[in-house]
């Protein structure tokens, strides 16, 4: 049973301008520790940062909470392990609030944009 759906699309150029203007400080503020380590090693920082941002935004849209103080951006980690499907890793704060919820993620990028799509599924008869 679908619990929530979220989608976000971002312009990669926006993140290029942020990096040019703020260096790595914005990334350090919004990325999880794991994401930030990957970001620092990335040859395409603006696209990676855009993907992480879009994933986080799509996820909180699917939960219906937004970033209203319940979750921090660093509570949500985008994982893209090579040939495997992308996943979202969440902090213990989110895990305890989302027992039995399955997170599905799709991420795509082109020259100018990144889009992330998240669905949250729960077993029938379970409510959170």
Beta strands, then each sheet from edge to edge (+ up, - down):
strand 1: 2-11
strand 2: 76-79
strand 3: 87-90
strand 4: 101-109
strand 5: 113-122
sheet 1: 1+ 5- 4+
sheet 2: 2+ 3-
end
